[in-house]
Amino acid sequence: MIERKLVRAACAVVRAEADRVGIHARAPFVTEPSDDPRFLALQAACFRRSELDDLRASPGLHALLREVFGGDFVAGQGDVVRAVPPSSAPTRPHQDGAYVQRAGVVTAWIPLVDCALELGPLAVDPATFGGPVFPHHEAGLLWEEERLVARDMAVGDVLIFDLGTVHAALPNRSGKLRLSVDLRFAPEQSR
Ligand SMILES: O=C(O)CCC(=O)C(=O)O
């Protein structure tokens, strides 16, 4: 469990910056989000902010990382802030290990708002946790949808997975922005 006050503070920053850079519920991404200048502007604006640093340093999150993986973790290994309007193409199935070179990196996917299934949370294939990384094509991995599991998530929840875990986002079918961050951490001893 992550301290809710840290999540709410980060959420206020991401919501305000999304609004400022023009990411609104009625203005979906028509390309890959990372090809949209608003997405890049959001990253630049948010990661200067201390509220995001406070979330990366969350004692609750680091305690969970220690419990799941053992040892201490270093933040800032390729973080992404997401404000996903309805009707944007959801993130396709992939493994972070196809894109992240550093061994042992883990991802904490954190909804910044209560994230029921209709808001498009992340889905994972639990059977792939700890497994090998498969070759990806340009659009990710072809993966059977039935293998992906998602749950309603609430502020304070976190989904933690490793470089081998196949994951994808569900479509955002709500009328609202889905606000989340993916924070990446490396094991302290791999520095
Ligand atoms: O939030 C998303 O849409 C995708 C997140 C993701 O792919 C990740 O956390 O690695």
The ligand as an ORCA input file, in Angstrom:
! r2SCAN-3c Opt
* xyz 0 1
  O      -0.128      2.576    -18.325
  C      -0.015      2.124    -19.434
  O      -0.833      2.331    -20.340
  C       1.172      1.277    -19.789
  C       2.103      1.047    -18.655
  C       3.252      0.175    -18.998
  O       3.379     -0.345    -20.074
  C       4.254     -0.056    -17.976
  O       4.055      0.344    -16.821
  O       5.298     -0.677    -18.308
*
